[in-house]
Amino acid sequence: MNALPSWRPGGARDVIERFVADSTHGDTALPPAERVAVFDNDGTLWSEKPMPTQLQWLVARWAEAARADPDLAATQPYAAVASGDLSWVGQAVDKHASGDDADLRLLLAAVTRATAGMSVEDYGRVVGDFYAQAEHPVLGVPYAATVYQPMVELVQFLRENDFACYVVSAGERDFMRPMTEQNYGIPPEAVIGSAMGLEYVDGEVRYVDALAFFDDGPEKPVRVWSRIGRRPAVAVGNSNGDREMLEYTQPGASGLRLLVHHDDDTGRGDEPYDKGAETVLREASDRDTTVISVRDDWSRVFPS
C-alpha cells in the first residue's frame, strides 16, 4: 500500500521512500533513537499566506488594544492595524528575512505585550477557541483544512518507521501546541518554537512582557539540541529561516534535507511565492537538499 498517496510517483517521493528504506533496514539502518525528524510549521506543514495564522489572531488583539489606548495607535504595529493597511507588518517580516531586524523588534514587542500577565492555561483556552472558530482569510475554510495533506502523510510515514517527529518553528510554541496533535499527529511536548518569558506567581505559570527567544535561523539548531539532544536525521523547511536547521541535519546519506517550494500556479489554493526562500532555493543542490515542488510532487495540496 502506498504510504504517501498524495505524492506523485518519482521526484521527491522516490527520494523520501529510498531514504526511509535505507534508514530502517540493512547495514545503513539508523538505531531508532537516532531517527529524529524536525519540521518547520508555517509554509511547511500548513499554509502561511497571506499571513501566518498567529498574525491573524494578533491583529485582532492589537486592534482591541489600539481602541482602548489611542496613544498606542500612533505606534507600530498598532498604527498599521488601526489603519487597516498591514503592509508595514509584511515589510517587517520581509526585512527580517533580509537580515534587517529593526522593525521586527517592534513587532515582537507587541507580540509579548498581547499575552503579558495571562496564565498559560487561559492562553491555551483562548487559542483553542480561535482555532475552533477562525477561517483562512482567502480560502474561507477552517484552518484545519489548510494543512498540507502530503506533509501529514509524511509525518505519519516517518512515525510508522520509528522516527520521532518534532515541530520546530519561528512561530510561538504555545500558540502551536493546541493544534499540532489533532492536525499532524505531533503531541504538544514535541513542539519547539519561539517562546515568551514565563514566571510562576500564586500557583500559576504566567507570561511576562518579554521574549525568551526567537526560534529562527541559527537559533533553530540550538533549540533542537537543547530539547532533543541529537542532530535530526530528517529536516523539512520552506524558507531562509530554515537554512541552519537543514544544515544541522545528519551529514551525507545519514540525513535527509527537504525544502518545500511553493511553485503551484494551477489554482489549487497554495499561492506560489519564492520571497523569503531565495537563498535556500539557490543553495539547494550544493547542500544536498531535495526540493519538493508543490506543483509537480503533490497530487493534492489540502485534505479532501
N, C-alpha and C positions, 0 to 999 in steps of 0.2 A: 504494500500500500504506500502511495506517495505521501511522505510526511510534510511536504511543502506544496500543497495543491494550488496555492495562489501564486506560485512562482513558475515562470515559463521554463521549459527544458533548455539546457545549455547555459552559457554565461555564468552569472553569479551563483545560480542554483548548483551547478556542477562543482564549482569551487567549494561551496559550503558542504555539500554531501561528501566530497572526497576528503576534506579536512576532518569531518566528524568520523568518517570511517577509519582514517589513519590514526586519529587520536584515541580511538576506543578499542582497536583490535591490533593484534600482532606486535612486532618489535617496536613500532613507533607509538604505541598506546601511552597516553598520559595517565599517571596514577589519578584516581578520582579526586583526590584532594587538590590536584593542580588544574582541574577542569573548572576554570573560572571564566565567566563571560560578563562583560560590562557593556551597558547600552546607554548612550545619551537618550534624553527623553524628547524634548520639543524638536520636531523636524526629523526625528529618527524613529520613535515609536508611535507618534501621532502628529497631526497637523500643527504647524506653528504659524501659519499665515491666515489672515492678515496681521495677527498679533498673537504672541504666546498666550495661552489660556489664563495664566495667572494675571497677566496685564489687564484682561477684561475685568477680572474681579477687583483689581486695584483701582482701575479707573472709576468704578462706582464708589469705592471708599474715598478716593481723593475728591470726587465731586461733592460728596457729603461734607468733607472737611472744609472745602472752599466755600460752600454755602454758609457753614457755621462761623467761619472766620474770614471776612473779606480781605484782611491784610494778607492772609495766606494765598489768596487767589492772585496776588501780584507776583508770586514766585513760581519757579518751575519745580515740578511738572504740573502744579495745580493750575497755573495760568493756561497751559495747553488744554487741560481737561475742561476748565471753565469756558474756554472759547469754542470748544468742540473740534478744534484742529489738533490732532495728535501727532502732527509731523515732527514736532520737537522730540517727542518720545522716540519715534522711529530713528531720527537722526542721532540721538544719544546712543542707541544700540549699535547703529552702523559705525559711529565714530569709535566705539569700544573695539569693534572688530578690526579697525584700522590702527589700534594702539593708542587712541586718544580717550582718556577716561575722565576728562574734566566734567562733562555733563552726566556721565554715568554715576559719579559721586552724588550729584544732586538727586538723581533718580533713586539710588539705593537708600539715601537718607529718608526719602518719602516712603519707601517700602517698609523700613523698620518702624517708622512712626505710625504706620497703619495698624500695627498689632501690639504696640507698646502697652504693657500692663495687662494684656489678655492672657488667660491661662491656656496651656496647651490643649486641654480638653475642650474649652469653649471654642478655640480656633478650629479644632478638628470638626466640631459640630457645624460651625459656620461654613467651612469649606465643603463639608459633606452636603449641606443644603444647596450650596452653589452648584455642585456637580449634578445634583438631582434635578435642578430647575433650568440651568443655563443652556443656551444653544449657541452653536458656532455662528458668528455674525454674518458669514457669507453663505454657508451651506444650509443654514436654518434647521439643523438637526442637533440632538443632544451630543455632548462631547464624546460620550461613549461610542457614538457612531463615526467618529473621526480618527479612531485608532487605525493604524496601518495593519490590515489583516495579514499580509505576508510576514510582518515583523512579529506579530503574535504567534504565528506558526513557527517562526524561527526560534523564539524563546521556548516554546513547548518542545520542539525538536531537540534543542540542547538539553533541556531539563530531563527529557526521556533518556538521554545518553549521559546522565550523571554530571552535567555541568551545573554549577551554582550560578544563577543569573542575578545581576545587580543593575539597578538604575543609577547612573552617575551623571548628574545634570547640573548646569548652572542655575536651573530652576530651584526654587526654595523647597527644601526637603519636606517640611511638614505640610506644604500645600499639595505635594505629590502623594504623600502616604495614604490619604483616604481613597485613592483611585487605582493604585497600581495593582493590587491583588485581583480586584474584580476585572480589570481590563487586560492585564498582561499575565496574571498568574504569579506576579512577583510580590512577596509579602512586604509589609511596611518596614520590617527590620533590615531589608536588603535594599533600602533606598538611601543613596548618598547624594546630597545636594548642598546648595548654599544654605546657610543657617543664620538665623537671628540669635543674638545673645539671649541667654536664659538665666533666671535666678530662682531660688527656692524661697518662697515667702508664705508663712502661715499655712503650711500644709499643701501648697500648690506650687507647681513649676510655671513660671510666668515669663513672658517675653519682655526684654528691655529694649530701649530705643538705641540699638547698636547692632551692627552686623558682626557676627562671629567670624565668618569667612565667606568669600565669593568663589564658588566651585567652578572655575572656568580656566581654560588654558593650562598653564603649568601647575595650577592648584589641583587639577583632577588626579594626576598620578599620586600626589601627596595624600589626597583623601582616600584614594583606592588602597594605598599601602597602610594608612592609618586604620582603616576599617577592616580590611581583608587580610593584610599581611602577606600578600602574594602578588606577583605580576599576573595580569589576566592572560589567558590563552586566546580569548576572543575579545575584540573590542569593536564596537559599532558606533559610528557617529555620522554627522552630516555637515559640520561646519568647521571653520578655522579654530573655534574654541575647543574642538575635539582633537586637534593635531597632536598634542603631547600625550593624550590618553592612548591614541592609536600607536604612537611611537613607543610607549611603555609596554606594549604587548610583548609576549614571549618572542624572542628573536627567531628568524628563519622559519623553517617548516613547522616549528612548535607553536607558532602563533598565527592567528587569522585576523587581518585588519579589513574591515568593511566600511565603505563610505556610501551613504545614500545620496544619490544625485537627483535632485528634483527637476527633471527634464521632460515631464509629461505634458505635451501640448495637445493631447487628444480630448480634453474636456471632461476628464473623469473626476474633477474636483480638487486635485492637488496642483496648486498653482506652480508653474515652472519658475525657478529662480536659481541664480548662481551667487548672488550677492551675499557676502559673508562666508563663502566657501571657496573663494578663488584660489587661495594658497593650497589648501588640501587637495583640491581637484588638480591643480598644476603639478603637485608633487607626487600624486598617487602612484604612478608607475615606478618612479625612482624609490619609493618607500614600500614597495611590495604590498600596496593597498588595492583591494578589489573594489571597483566602483559598481554599485548597484544602480542600474538605470530604472527609475520608476516607470518610464515608458516601455522599455524593452524587456525588463526582467520580471515585472509583476503583471500577471493576467488580470488581477483586480487590485484595487487600492484599499477600499474600505470594506467593513463587514457587510454582508448582504442583509 
